[in-house]
Amino acid sequence: MGTKKYTVEVEPAVEAKDGRPSMGPVYRSIFAKDGFPKPVDGLDSCWDVFRMSVEKCPNSNMLGTRKLVNGKHGPYEWLTYKQVYDIVIRVGNAIRACGIQPGGRCGIYGANCAEWVISMEACNAHGLYCVPLYDTLGADAIEFIICHAEVPLAFVEEKKIPELLKTFPKSGEYLKTIVSFGKVTAEQREQAEKFGLAIHSWNDFLSLVWVYGNSFESCLIAIANPNKHAVEKYAEEHNISGDFESLCENPKIKEYILGELSRIGKEKKLKGFEFVKAIHLDPVPFDMERDLLTPTFKKKRPQMLKYYQPVIDNMYKTLNKK
């Protein structure tokens, strides 16, 4: 059985002549062998390429990871286009919850992996610049890129976190949030706190917002773990005083974060009933100690509902009075 060809030669090779170097043949995709096809309607950006691929092939494999088993690489474990899309949406919303606006910048530091691609697509979804961080010239190069590009949030391969922390305190002028592709050690959290830095594991970062809808109510509400730096920065810029806990109770802060969620909803063309109409800000991250998360950091919906039931009832009660 012959190998299927995906390219076609459209120009032959050129031999070296009169001091000009030789050139190899020119190849083109077999789908464009008779000329480039017309642009696809709605295909205007990198995000559109991914979004339309999800629509066309939702159940096809997209990203595969081989885990180490007894020191050897095991078989690929795949995520489909739709599974990747769902994670991308959550990561993108978490980025925006950290106060990063369209046109902002997110750094990505590490080897190619599923999380790298997901982070990049989350940036594409919200019109954010994706800034690759390279350490081939040492930690100084990382520090230079962060400061030169004014990067406020960086996604980082787990084993690269120590190298990134070496760039502080200088890079701390801009970098305020680190998101690990894997876990974060207690030592790293302690070191990050000394620099006033928020640091999240991959699963922590995906758990920043919980949206809840009661089938007997006409709208959604949300419970969120807001980004401390983003909240304090907004409070300072708008002359709102108080510590982090009191800021989470402040109506103006809630209005600000609710406005950000609404803006994201409009950008994503959500339907009216899909918009979050009220929000509760919990300064304490969702955790296993309160039985809100599984050991793999997934939210336990029944336990979340039971724990926050008084808060949820109060939000719906307030909304129904309007």
N, C-alpha and C positions, 0 to 999 in steps of 0.2 A: 504494500500500500504506500503510495507516494506521499511525501510531505506536502501539506497544503501551503501554497504561497500567498503571502499577504502583501507583497510588493511587486511592482512591475518596473522594468527599466525604461525610462523615457528619454534618456540621452546616453550615448555610448561613452566609454572612457576616452580620454585624450592623452596622447603620448607627449613626453617632454620635447620641446622644439624651440630653437632660437632663444635659449636661455630661460624659457618659461617652464615651470615645473609641470609634471604630469598631473592629471586629475582622474579620479575614478569615475565610474558611471553614476548617473543621477537616478535615484529610485523614488517612486511615489507609491502611496497606498493604492492597492488594487481597486479600491472604491472610487479613486479619482484618476484612473488610468486615461480617461478621455477628457480630462479637465477637472478643475475643482468644482465640487457641487455647490449649489446655491446655499446661502446662509439659512440656518434653521430658525424659524420664527421663535422668538423668546429666548434664544441662545445668545445672550449678550455678555456673560461673565463666567468666571470660573465656577461660581456658585451654581449658575444655571446648568453647566455641564454635569455637575454632581446631582443636582435636583432632578434633572430630566432622566439621568441614568437610573435613579431610584424609581421613578415613575415607570420606566420601561422594563426594568429587571429587578423588582423588589426582592425576589427570593433567590437571586443568583449570589454566589459567593463573591465577596469583595476583598476583605482583609483576613489574612491567615497568620496565625502565630504558632510557632513550634516551642513548646515548653520543655525545659530540661527535666529529664527523668533519670535519676541515678547517674547524672553526669553526661547523659546522652540526649540528643534532641529527639523528642517524640513526634508523633504525627501532627499535621496541621490541624488546628482548631479554628474554624471559620466563623466570621460574622458576615451576614448577608448585607446587601445594600440597604435594606430597610432597617436592619438592626443598627448599622453604622449611622444611618440618618437620625434615628431616635436618640442616639448618644450625642451626636453632633448638636442637635437642638438643645439638649440639656447643658452641654458644655458652653454653647453660645450664650444661653440665658444666664449661666453662672458668671461668665465674663462680664456681661452687662450689669449684673447685680454687684459687681466689684467697681462699678462706676466708669468702665471703659466705654467711650462713645464711638459712634461710627467715625472713621478717620483716625482712630487711635491705633496704638501699636502693641503687639504681643510678641515676645521672644519665644523661640523654640530651640532648646539645647539638648542634643542627644543624637543617637543613631536612629536610622529609619526604623519605624515600628508602627503598629496600628494606632497607638496614641498620638504619634507624630502627625499622621495623616488626619486623624479626627480633630486635633487641635487646629491644623491648618484650615480644614473645611469649616470649623466653627468661626474662624476669623473671616473666611470668605462670606459666610452667611450674614455677617453683620457689617460688612464693609470696613474691616480692620486690616491694617498692614501687618503681614506676618514677617517677622525679622529673625532670620536664622542666626544663631550664635555659634561661632566656631572657636575652638580652643587650640588649634594647631600651632598658634604662636604663644600659647600660655594664657594664664588668668588675666594678664593685662589686656589682652585682645578682647576678652569677654567684657571686661570693665569698660573698655573704650566703646564697644558697640552699644552697650546698654546706655551709657551716658550720651553718646553722640546721637543715637536714635530716640533718646528719652523714652525708654521702655518701662512701663509701669507694672507689667505682669509678664512672668516667664514660665513656660511649661518646660520641665526638666526631667531628663532620664534619671532614674533613682540613683545610680552610681555617680552621677555628675553633680549631685547636690553639694558635696563638700567643696568641689572646685568653684561652684557658683558663690558659695558663702565666703570664699576667700576674697571676693571682689568688694566685700563690705569693709568699712563703712562708706567708701566713696560712691559705689553704685547705688547706695541707699537714698541718694538725692532723688532718684527717679524710680527705682525698682521697689515696689511696695508689697507685691504678692508673688509667691512662688507656688507652683502646682507640680507635684511630683507625678511622673508617669506610674509610679508604684507607691511604696509606703514612705513614711517619714518617721525617723527615730525620735525618741524623747529628747535625746541630746541635741538633735537638729532643731527641734521645736524651741528648746530653751535658748539655743544660740540665736535663732531667728528673732525671738522675742526681745533679746537685748538690743537688736537693731531696729525695733519697732516694725518688724516685718511679719506679715501674715503668711503662713506656710500650710499648704493642704496636701493630703494624699490625693490620689486620683479619685478614689471613691468619696472622700470627704467633699471634694469640690463639686461632684455631681449631686450632692445631697443638700445644697444650700437652700433650695426652695421646694416646698411641698404644696401642691395645688389640690384643693378639695372641692367637690361638688356634691350637694345634697339633692337627690332626685326630686324632692318636694319643693326645692327652691329654684329660682329662675337665673341664678348667676353663680360664679365661682368665687371662692375666697382662697387665701394663701397664708401659710406659715413660713417664715423665712429666717434664716440665719444671715443677717446682713454683714457685709464686709466692714470691719471696724474702721479701717483707714478711710474708705469712701464716705462713711457716715460722718466721721469726725471732720473730714475735709469739707464736706457740704455744710456742716454746722458752723465751722469757722468762717466760711465764705458768706454765710447768711446770718451771722451774729446770734447763733443759737447756742446757749450755754448748757453745761451739764456733763456728767460722766457718760460713758458708753451705755450703761443700763438705762439711765434716765432719757438719753437720746432715743433709745429704741421705743420708749413710750410716748415720745413727742409727736403730736399730730402732724406737724410740719415735715418731720422726717418721714413719717409713714406716707404722707401725700407725695413727697419726692420719689420714694421708691415705687409707689403705686403708679405714678406718672411714667416712670421708666418702663415698667411692665406693660403699661398701656401703649406706649410708643413702640415697643417691640412687637406687640400684638398687631398694631396697625401696619408696621413694616412687613409682617408675615401674612397680612390680609386675613386675620382671624375673623370669624363670625361674631356677632354681638354677644351671644351667650358663652363664647369661649374666653371673654375678657375677665380678668380678675377685678372684682369690685371693692374688695376690702382686704387688708393685710395685717397680720400680727407679726411683730419683729421679736424674735427670741434671741437675746444676746449669748445664750449658752448653745453651742453647736449640738445638733442631734447626736445622741450617743448611745452606746450599748448599756451604760450604767442605768439609764432610765428605760431600758428595754425598747428603745425606739428604732434601733438598727440591728441587723443580723451581723454575725461575725465577718461577713463579706461587705458590710457597710451598705446594704440595701435597706430601704425604709420598710418598717413593719406597719402596714396600713392600719390594721385593727388597733394595734397598740398606740399608734400616732393619734388615731381618732379618739380613743379613750382618754389619753393624756391631755389632749387639747380640747376636749368636748366643751368645757365651760367657755373657753375663748371663742370657739366656733359658734356656739349658740349666741353669745353676746354680739358677735359680728353680724350674724344674720338678723338678730333682733334690731340692731341699729339700722341696718340697711332697709328693713321692712317699714321702719318709721318714716323714711324719707319719701 
